[in-house]
Amino acid sequence: MRERWKRVSPFVRDFFHRADMLLFALSMICSVFGIVMISSATNTAEGGSFRYVAVQTIALLLGIAVFAVFTVIDVDVIASRWVILYAFSAVLILILIPFGYDDGTGNRSWLRFMGIGIQPSEVVKVIFIIVLAKHISYLKEYRSLNHVFSVFQLAVHFAVPFLMVIVISGDLGSALIFFAIFAIMIFAGGLKLYWFVLGAAAMAAVIPYAWENVLKEYQKERIIAPYVPDIDPRGDSVLYQATRSRLALASGRLTGTGLYQGPQTQSRAVPAQQTDFIFSVIGEELGMIGCYAVIVLLLLIIIRCVQVGLRSRNTMNMLVCFGVAGMMLFQTAINIGMCTGITPVIGLTLPFFSYGGSSMIAQFAAVGLVSGIKYKPKPQLFYRAG
């Protein structure tokens, strides 16, 4: 046993020395913070909070293991299997056609087997970051990123998962994450501004058709309700969740009402308060101070991802880091906007804080990729793309 430990211990010491322990520590703080708030949010739920806390804790432990695996495995090696990854992503989404589960939100975005729920889009968005980074770096090296055919390839690369998520699952929130990741990564990759102008013009032409023929009525109402008072003037229909969330945030004031003591939270007045609206629970029970703490923690994670990306030695690694940062930034901004009534309620979780095993594991996989880029010096072969 002692001899075996002697063989393993250098690897363990090397891992802790070279892995991004700052990123890991920040992710752990957010996750444990989130579990505490989930416990409070589900304190008066049927059966109590034990099941929710247990599931989230198990997801956290799995997330730690996933973080370690993605830290050690070279992202360049993963990306070299891009065809398999892209096909796997498509299959995961297509499985929703026969087996997709509607969790009451109107989105057929879950798979449930033996009581375990999996949200394929959480897995697919991490794969999307890796494969898109590989695609962009390949085009920069062997063609020109701003060539017409290159831009066409990238547009198709994005459009396939984006449209599949919208059409098959109806999950507009997840689809918009793909859009945000795509926009940030192609900008970071060096796509010229005129392509963004042309893209915006194309979107302006397509949006009216999509509005009339693709989006469902409830999706349209969710999108425009925060900006058109006549849609729900009393705030008890489309805006009900956002209205209750704002009341909870307002009652917290500066220091909050205290853990397990929020009137709105403990009466379960805010729908989905352990998932999409966990920020309102934090605001009510820990006040503005708690909200600022959450924002600062998540911003530190995002900044760290960008920092690792800027220090990386090739284009693909930099783009992976920027993709992860962009995903977390967009998700954080929209979730907080949902809770404060600034943005439409489109069902996006708050990274690391919201209840959900798929989301937790996917977030740890994403930061694990960033940690892996810091951890492993890349073979000289991979520096050519930089």
Beta strands, then each sheet from edge to edge (+ up, - down):
strand 1: 100-102
strand 2: 108-113
strand 3: 116-118
sheet 1: 1+ 2- 3+
end
